Amino acid sequence: MLNLSESNRGRLPGERRSRRDFLRVGTLGLTGLTLADLLRARAVGSEQSTPTKKTSVILLFLEGGASQFETFDPKNEAPVEIRSPLGSIPTRLPGVEFGSLFPQMAQVADRLAIVRSFTHSDGDHGGAAHWVKTGHPWPPEFFGKSGLRIKQLTPSIGSVVARARGPVHLQAGVPTYLNMRTIPGYEGDNAAWLGPANEPFQVGTGNNSLLADMTLTIPRDRLSDRLTLMRSLDRLERSHDQSSPWRGIDEFQDQALRVITGHARQAFDLTREEPRLRERYGPGLGQELLLARRLCEAGVGFVTINNSTGGDIDGWDHHKKIIPSCEFLCPPLDRAVSAFIDDVCERGLDEQVLLIITGEFGRTPRLNKEAGRDHWAPINPLILAGGGLRMGQVIGASDSHGAYPRERPILPEDLMATCFHVLGIDQDLQYVHPSGRPISMIHQDGKPIKELL
């Protein structure tokens, strides 16, 4: 993290700073890797670091596994023990209905692609998240082993993007891959054997503040003070320009400092947005999605937003009381996504930014005795928006009970291939595993979803 400690507040630009001070600029908290190290890694792989497209992907991950019935495939004609107790509403697409808690997304459905046959076969949170976020499954012997945790075997989509484009976009001054709200114990967000240079920059958000591994050790009670943040960064920048002890740093440390004190901080600063637009997005998830849009607009290649909550409502893991759970989680999602769709279209970014909404799996067709739904891998909600793809359509279909694909099954590796298409990454991309064996980044026969192209 960027250590701008309060003990430095009174230090003048000409005062002595130790080499340890500036070497701590940009340290990634989980790995100890500095931003300067990432820039060195980027230089080593420079032949692969130039994106062929100025495009970005946002993965809005509904942690826990959202129900297909209460979201985008309500099955209103199914028996009462199967269909959503919350009912359904029509959308702008003739004959297409959403769950009743999505009235705003229903009004922008003509700018969405609704996949109703997204499927895989792992009913465990960890293994399913790994499959969806990396495009590669765990070995079959681990499928459905509840609570089992093995290390991430395959790089995340975002880490592959970081490796292909370079971990830092120097021209824009922003990282390539960012992750909001890491989920402890869930695999799929990290670089695995691609190495620490391609790990995500971890980001936390507040209404007015930048909270990231490339940021602060200023006390939390001051983080909401935008002026404190700006003044601290300004002091660091002035010290770099005027103080001789900084002259010993190498070009990569210099670039790292320029990134942190330059354009990146503007991209993270939500106060630069109109208050009316921030209100449209809503708090919490809405501000995270707005920040993701700003980051993509600034040049970030891949952003993961892990959407969850705690307390009596265990994220989207609806084992009990699905009605109050959805009443809590669905309206903020509805508001944030509809605002995002309008916003990117108004800005002309719908050709450049792809939003993906999904989770690790769906839920069982029948309500259980606790008025909830349990894990169900064969059908998983999936929505796509933007990215220059063909919108205003439903792709595939589940059967009459919402249990299995009836037609056109779409696999996680197909989703990954679709991301590669949007990002301009070679579908045949391979990297060499530490064992010396070349590994294809797209699993087996994964292909871009043809209906979107």
C-alpha positions as CSV (number, residue, x, y, z in Angstrom):
1,M,0.0,0.0,0.0
2,L,1.1,3.6,-0.3
3,N,2.3,4.6,3.1
4,L,1.4,8.2,3.7
5,S,1.5,8.0,7.4
6,E,0.3,10.8,9.6
7,S,3.8,11.1,11.1
8,N,4.9,12.6,7.8
9,R,2.4,15.4,7.8
10,G,4.7,18.1,9.1
11,R,7.7,17.1,7.0
12,L,8.8,19.7,4.5
13,P,9.7,18.9,0.9
14,G,13.4,19.4,1.6
15,E,13.5,17.2,4.7
16,R,15.3,13.9,4.6
17,R,13.3,10.8,3.7
18,S,14.7,7.3,4.0
19,R,15.0,4.8,1.1
20,R,12.6,2.7,3.0
21,D,10.0,5.4,2.8
22,F,9.9,5.6,-1.0
23,L,10.4,1.8,-1.5
24,R,7.1,1.3,0.3
25,V,5.2,3.3,-2.3
26,G,2.7,1.1,-4.1
27,T,3.2,-2.1,-2.1
28,L,0.5,-4.7,-2.6
29,G,-0.5,-5.7,0.9
30,L,-1.1,-9.5,0.2
31,T,2.1,-10.1,-1.7
32,G,4.6,-7.5,-0.7
33,L,5.1,-6.8,-4.4
34,T,5.5,-3.1,-5.2
35,L,4.0,-1.2,-8.0
36,A,7.5,-0.6,-9.3
37,D,7.9,-4.4,-9.4
38,L,4.8,-4.6,-11.5
39,L,6.2,-2.0,-13.9
40,R,9.4,-4.0,-14.2
41,A,7.3,-7.1,-15.0
42,R,5.4,-5.2,-17.6
43,A,8.7,-4.1,-19.2
44,V,9.9,-7.8,-19.4
45,G,6.6,-8.8,-21.1
46,S,6.4,-5.7,-23.2
47,E,5.9,-7.6,-26.4
48,Q,2.4,-8.6,-25.1
49,S,1.5,-5.5,-23.2
50,T,-0.2,-3.4,-25.8
51,P,-4.0,-4.0,-26.0
52,T,-5.4,-4.5,-29.5
53,K,-8.7,-2.9,-28.3
54,K,-9.5,-0.1,-25.9
55,T,-12.1,-2.3,-24.2
56,S,-12.9,-3.3,-20.7
57,V,-14.9,-5.9,-18.8
58,I,-16.7,-5.6,-15.4
59,L,-17.6,-8.8,-13.7
60,L,-20.4,-8.2,-11.2
61,F,-20.3,-11.4,-9.2
62,L,-23.3,-12.3,-7.1
63,E,-21.5,-14.1,-4.3
64,G,-23.3,-17.1,-2.9
65,G,-25.2,-18.0,-6.0
66,A,-28.3,-16.0,-6.9
67,S,-31.6,-17.7,-7.7
68,Q,-32.6,-17.8,-11.4
69,F,-36.3,-17.8,-10.4
70,E,-36.2,-14.6,-8.3
71,T,-34.0,-12.7,-10.8
72,F,-34.2,-13.3,-14.6
73,D,-36.1,-16.6,-15.3
74,P,-39.1,-16.5,-12.9
75,K,-41.1,-19.5,-14.5
76,N,-44.4,-17.9,-13.6
77,E,-46.3,-20.8,-15.3
78,A,-44.5,-23.5,-13.1
79,P,-46.2,-25.1,-10.1
80,V,-46.4,-23.0,-7.0
81,E,-43.6,-24.9,-5.2
82,I,-41.2,-24.0,-8.1
83,R,-42.1,-20.6,-9.4
84,S,-40.9,-17.5,-7.6
85,P,-43.2,-16.4,-4.6
86,L,-42.3,-12.9,-5.5
87,G,-44.0,-13.0,-8.9
88,S,-42.8,-11.6,-12.2
89,I,-43.0,-8.4,-14.4
90,P,-42.9,-7.9,-18.1
91,T,-39.8,-6.3,-19.7
92,R,-39.3,-4.3,-22.9
93,L,-38.6,-7.5,-24.7
94,P,-41.9,-9.0,-25.8
95,G,-42.7,-12.2,-23.9
96,V,-39.7,-11.9,-21.6
97,E,-40.3,-11.5,-17.9
98,F,-38.0,-10.7,-14.9
99,G,-38.5,-11.2,-11.2
100,S,-40.8,-8.5,-9.8
101,L,-37.9,-6.8,-7.9
102,F,-36.3,-5.7,-11.1
103,P,-38.6,-3.0,-12.5
104,Q,-35.8,-0.7,-13.7
105,M,-33.8,-3.4,-15.4
106,A,-37.0,-4.6,-17.0
107,Q,-37.1,-1.2,-18.7
108,V,-33.6,-1.5,-20.2
109,A,-33.9,-5.2,-21.1
110,D,-33.7,-4.3,-24.8
111,R,-30.1,-3.3,-24.0
112,L,-29.3,-6.6,-22.3
113,A,-28.5,-10.1,-23.4
114,I,-30.2,-12.6,-21.1
115,V,-28.6,-16.1,-21.0
116,R,-31.0,-18.7,-19.6
117,S,-28.9,-21.8,-20.2
118,F,-25.6,-20.9,-18.4
119,T,-24.5,-24.2,-16.8
120,H,-21.8,-26.3,-15.2
121,S,-21.7,-29.2,-12.8
122,D,-20.0,-28.1,-9.6
123,G,-22.4,-27.4,-6.7
124,D,-19.7,-26.2,-4.2
125,H,-19.1,-22.5,-3.7
126,G,-15.3,-22.7,-4.0
127,G,-15.2,-25.0,-7.0
128,A,-18.1,-23.2,-8.8
129,A,-16.6,-19.8,-8.3
130,H,-13.3,-21.1,-9.6
131,W,-14.9,-22.4,-12.7
132,V,-16.9,-19.2,-13.5
133,K,-14.0,-16.8,-12.7
134,T,-11.2,-18.8,-14.5
135,G,-13.1,-20.7,-17.1
136,H,-11.5,-23.9,-15.8
137,P,-13.1,-26.4,-13.4
138,W,-11.4,-28.1,-10.5
139,P,-10.7,-31.8,-11.0
140,P,-13.9,-33.8,-11.1
141,E,-13.1,-35.6,-7.9
142,F,-13.5,-32.3,-6.0
143,F,-16.9,-31.4,-7.5
144,G,-19.6,-30.6,-5.0
145,K,-17.3,-31.2,-2.0
146,S,-18.9,-28.6,0.3
147,G,-16.4,-26.6,2.4
148,L,-13.4,-28.1,0.6
149,R,-10.7,-25.6,-0.2
150,I,-7.8,-26.3,-2.5
151,K,-5.5,-23.7,-3.9
152,Q,-6.5,-21.9,-7.1
153,L,-5.3,-24.0,-10.0
154,T,-5.8,-21.6,-12.9
155,P,-5.4,-17.9,-13.4
156,S,-8.5,-15.7,-13.2
157,I,-9.8,-14.0,-16.3
158,G,-8.6,-10.7,-14.9
159,S,-5.1,-12.0,-14.3
160,V,-4.9,-13.3,-17.8
161,V,-5.9,-9.8,-19.0
162,A,-3.1,-8.4,-16.8
163,R,-0.6,-10.8,-18.3
164,A,-1.7,-10.1,-21.8
165,R,-1.9,-6.3,-21.5
166,G,0.7,-5.7,-18.8
167,P,-0.2,-5.2,-15.1
168,V,-0.2,-1.4,-15.4
169,H,-1.4,0.8,-18.2
170,L,1.3,3.3,-18.3
171,Q,-0.3,5.8,-20.7
172,A,-3.4,5.9,-18.5
173,G,-1.6,5.5,-15.2
174,V,-4.0,2.9,-13.9
175,P,-3.7,-0.9,-13.1
176,T,-5.0,-3.4,-15.6
177,Y,-6.9,-5.6,-13.2
178,L,-8.8,-4.5,-10.0
179,N,-10.9,-6.5,-7.6
180,M,-13.4,-5.0,-5.2
181,R,-14.3,-7.0,-2.0
182,T,-12.2,-10.1,-2.0
183,I,-14.1,-13.1,-0.6
184,P,-12.1,-15.0,1.9
185,G,-12.0,-18.7,1.1
186,Y,-13.3,-18.3,-2.4
187,E,-11.0,-19.2,-5.2
188,G,-11.0,-17.6,-8.7
189,D,-9.9,-14.0,-8.4
190,N,-6.1,-14.5,-8.3
191,A,-3.2,-15.1,-10.7
192,A,-2.3,-18.7,-9.5
193,W,0.8,-19.8,-11.4
194,L,0.9,-16.6,-13.6
195,G,2.6,-15.1,-10.6
196,P,2.2,-12.1,-8.2
197,A,2.8,-9.5,-11.0
198,N,-0.6,-10.4,-12.3
199,E,-2.5,-10.4,-9.0
200,P,-5.5,-8.0,-8.8
201,F,-5.1,-4.6,-7.2
202,Q,-7.4,-4.9,-4.2
203,V,-9.9,-2.1,-3.9
204,G,-12.3,-1.1,-1.2
205,T,-14.6,1.9,-1.6
206,G,-16.3,4.6,0.4
207,N,-18.5,7.4,-0.9
208,N,-15.7,9.9,-1.0
209,S,-12.5,7.9,-0.7
210,L,-9.9,5.8,-2.4
211,L,-9.3,2.7,-0.4
212,A,-6.9,0.4,-2.3
213,D,-3.7,-1.5,-2.0
214,M,-2.2,1.3,-4.0
215,T,-3.3,3.8,-1.4
216,L,-3.3,4.7,2.2
217,T,-2.3,4.1,5.8
218,I,-4.0,7.4,6.8
219,P,-6.4,6.5,9.7
220,R,-9.8,5.4,8.6
221,D,-11.6,8.3,10.3
222,R,-9.8,10.6,7.9
223,L,-10.3,8.6,4.7
224,S,-13.6,10.3,3.9
225,D,-11.8,13.7,3.9
226,R,-11.0,14.1,0.3
227,L,-8.7,17.1,1.0
228,T,-6.6,15.0,3.3
229,L,-6.1,12.5,0.6
230,M,-5.3,15.1,-2.1
231,R,-2.9,17.1,0.1
232,S,-1.1,14.0,1.2
233,L,-0.6,12.9,-2.5
234,D,0.4,16.5,-3.4
235,R,3.0,16.6,-0.7
236,L,4.5,13.3,-1.9
237,E,4.6,14.5,-5.5
238,R,6.2,17.8,-4.5
239,S,8.8,16.0,-2.4
240,H,9.6,13.7,-5.3
241,D,10.2,16.7,-7.5
242,Q,12.2,18.9,-5.1
243,S,14.0,16.6,-2.6
244,S,17.4,15.1,-3.5
245,P,16.9,11.8,-1.6
246,W,14.4,10.8,-4.2
247,R,17.0,11.0,-6.9
248,G,18.4,7.6,-6.1
249,I,15.2,5.7,-7.2
250,D,15.2,3.9,-10.5
251,E,13.0,4.6,-13.5
252,F,10.4,2.0,-12.4
253,Q,10.0,3.5,-8.9
254,D,9.7,6.9,-10.5
255,Q,7.0,5.6,-12.8
256,A,5.2,4.0,-9.8
257,L,5.1,7.3,-8.0
258,R,3.8,9.1,-11.1
259,V,1.0,6.5,-11.4
260,I,0.0,6.9,-7.8
261,T,0.2,10.7,-7.7
262,G,-1.2,11.2,-11.2
263,H,-4.2,10.1,-13.3
264,A,-5.0,7.1,-11.2
265,R,-6.2,9.1,-8.2
266,Q,-8.6,11.1,-10.4
267,A,-10.1,7.8,-11.7
268,F,-10.8,6.7,-8.1
269,D,-12.2,10.0,-7.0
270,L,-16.0,9.7,-7.1
271,T,-16.5,13.3,-6.0
272,R,-15.7,14.3,-9.6
273,E,-19.0,12.9,-10.7
274,E,-22.2,15.0,-10.6
275,P,-24.1,14.4,-7.3
276,R,-27.2,13.7,-9.4
277,L,-25.5,10.8,-11.2
278,R,-24.2,9.4,-8.0
279,E,-27.7,9.5,-6.5
280,R,-29.0,7.6,-9.6
281,Y,-26.6,4.8,-9.0
282,G,-27.4,4.5,-5.3
283,P,-25.2,3.8,-2.3
284,G,-23.0,0.7,-1.7
285,L,-23.1,-1.4,-4.8
286,G,-24.2,1.6,-6.9
287,Q,-21.0,3.5,-5.9
288,E,-18.9,0.5,-6.6
289,L,-20.4,0.1,-10.1
290,L,-19.9,3.8,-10.8
291,L,-16.3,3.6,-9.7
292,A,-15.9,0.6,-12.0
293,R,-17.2,2.6,-14.9
294,R,-14.8,5.4,-14.1
295,L,-11.9,3.0,-13.9
296,C,-12.7,1.4,-17.3
297,E,-13.1,4.8,-18.8
298,A,-9.6,5.6,-17.5
299,G,-8.1,2.5,-19.1
300,V,-8.5,-0.4,-16.6
301,G,-9.0,-3.7,-18.5
302,F,-10.9,-5.9,-16.0
303,V,-12.8,-5.1,-12.8
304,T,-14.4,-7.7,-10.5
305,I,-17.1,-6.6,-8.0
306,N,-17.9,-9.3,-5.5
307,N,-21.4,-8.4,-4.4
308,S,-22.4,-9.8,-1.0
309,T,-23.5,-9.0,2.5
310,G,-23.5,-10.5,5.9
311,G,-25.6,-10.8,9.1
312,D,-28.9,-12.7,8.8
313,I,-28.7,-12.5,5.0
314,D,-25.8,-14.6,3.8
315,G,-25.2,-12.8,0.5
316,W,-27.0,-14.5,-2.4
317,D,-26.8,-17.9,-0.7
318,H,-30.6,-18.2,-0.2
319,H,-30.8,-21.4,1.9
320,K,-33.6,-19.8,4.0
321,K,-36.1,-16.9,3.9
322,I,-35.6,-16.2,0.2
323,I,-38.2,-13.4,0.2
324,P,-36.6,-11.0,2.7
325,S,-33.2,-11.9,1.3
326,C,-34.2,-10.9,-2.2
327,E,-36.1,-7.9,-1.0
328,F,-32.8,-6.7,0.6
329,L,-30.4,-7.5,-2.3
330,C,-32.4,-7.2,-5.5
331,P,-33.4,-3.5,-5.4
332,P,-29.9,-2.1,-5.1
333,L,-28.8,-4.4,-7.9
334,D,-31.7,-3.2,-10.0
335,R,-31.0,0.4,-9.4
336,A,-27.3,0.3,-9.9
337,V,-27.3,-1.8,-13.1
338,S,-30.1,0.3,-14.7
339,A,-28.2,3.5,-13.9
340,F,-25.0,2.0,-15.3
341,I,-26.7,1.0,-18.6
342,D,-28.1,4.5,-19.1
343,D,-24.8,6.1,-18.1
344,V,-22.5,4.1,-20.4
345,C,-25.0,4.6,-23.3
346,E,-25.1,8.3,-22.7
347,R,-21.3,8.5,-22.6
348,G,-20.9,6.3,-25.8
349,L,-19.1,3.6,-23.8
350,D,-21.5,0.8,-24.6
351,E,-19.2,-0.3,-27.4
352,Q,-16.2,-0.4,-25.1
353,V,-17.3,-1.7,-21.7
354,L,-18.9,-5.1,-21.2
355,L,-20.8,-5.7,-18.0
356,I,-21.3,-9.3,-16.9
357,I,-23.7,-10.2,-14.1
358,T,-23.6,-13.8,-12.7
359,G,-22.6,-15.8,-9.6
360,E,-21.1,-19.2,-9.0
361,F,-24.4,-21.1,-9.6
362,G,-28.2,-20.9,-9.4
363,R,-30.7,-22.3,-6.9
364,T,-32.8,-25.5,-6.6
365,P,-36.2,-25.5,-8.5
366,R,-38.1,-26.3,-5.3
367,L,-38.3,-24.2,-2.2
368,N,-37.0,-26.0,0.9
369,K,-38.6,-26.3,4.3
370,E,-36.9,-23.1,5.4
371,A,-38.5,-21.1,2.5
372,G,-35.2,-20.9,0.7
373,R,-33.4,-22.6,-2.2
374,D,-30.2,-24.6,-2.1
375,H,-27.2,-24.9,-4.4
376,W,-27.9,-25.8,-8.1
377,A,-25.2,-25.8,-10.7
378,P,-27.1,-26.8,-13.9
379,I,-28.7,-23.4,-14.3
380,N,-27.0,-20.1,-13.3
381,P,-28.3,-16.6,-14.0
382,L,-26.2,-14.7,-16.6
383,I,-26.7,-11.2,-18.0
384,L,-24.5,-9.3,-20.3
385,A,-24.6,-5.6,-21.4
386,G,-22.5,-3.6,-23.8
387,G,-19.1,-4.5,-25.1
388,G,-20.1,-3.9,-28.7
389,L,-22.1,-7.1,-28.6
390,R,-25.6,-7.8,-29.9
391,M,-28.1,-6.9,-27.1
392,G,-31.9,-7.2,-26.8
393,Q,-32.1,-10.9,-26.9
394,V,-32.6,-14.1,-24.8
395,I,-30.0,-16.8,-25.5
396,G,-30.8,-20.4,-24.7
397,A,-33.6,-21.6,-22.5
398,S,-34.1,-23.7,-19.3
399,D,-36.7,-26.4,-19.0
400,S,-40.2,-25.8,-17.7
401,H,-39.0,-26.2,-14.1
402,G,-35.9,-24.0,-14.5
403,A,-33.7,-27.0,-13.6
404,Y,-31.6,-27.8,-16.7
405,P,-30.8,-26.3,-20.1
406,R,-33.5,-27.1,-22.6
407,E,-31.5,-25.7,-25.5
408,R,-28.1,-24.0,-26.2
409,P,-26.1,-24.7,-23.0
410,I,-23.5,-22.1,-22.4
411,L,-20.4,-23.0,-20.3
412,P,-18.0,-20.8,-18.2
413,E,-15.3,-21.4,-20.8
414,D,-17.7,-19.9,-23.4
415,L,-18.1,-16.8,-21.2
416,M,-14.3,-16.5,-20.9
417,A,-13.9,-16.8,-24.7
418,T,-16.5,-14.1,-25.0
419,C,-14.5,-11.8,-22.7
420,F,-11.4,-12.5,-24.9
421,H,-13.3,-11.5,-28.0
422,V,-14.4,-8.2,-26.4
423,L,-10.9,-7.5,-25.1
424,G,-9.1,-8.4,-28.4
425,I,-7.2,-11.3,-26.8
426,D,-6.2,-14.3,-29.0
427,Q,-8.6,-17.2,-28.4
428,D,-5.6,-19.6,-28.7
429,L,-3.6,-17.8,-26.1
430,Q,-1.3,-20.1,-24.1
431,Y,1.2,-19.5,-21.3
432,V,3.9,-21.8,-20.0
433,H,3.1,-23.5,-16.7
434,P,6.0,-23.7,-14.1
435,S,6.1,-27.4,-15.0
436,G,7.2,-26.3,-18.5
437,R,4.0,-27.3,-20.2
438,P,2.1,-24.7,-22.3
439,I,-1.5,-24.3,-21.0
440,S,-4.4,-22.9,-23.0
441,M,-6.1,-20.0,-21.2
442,I,-9.5,-21.1,-22.7
443,H,-10.5,-24.6,-21.4
444,Q,-11.2,-27.3,-24.0
445,D,-13.7,-26.2,-26.6
446,G,-14.8,-22.9,-25.2
447,K,-16.0,-20.5,-27.9
448,P,-17.4,-17.0,-27.9
449,I,-21.2,-16.9,-27.6
450,K,-22.0,-16.7,-31.3
451,E,-25.4,-15.1,-30.8
452,L,-23.6,-12.0,-29.3
453,L,-21.2,-11.5,-32.2
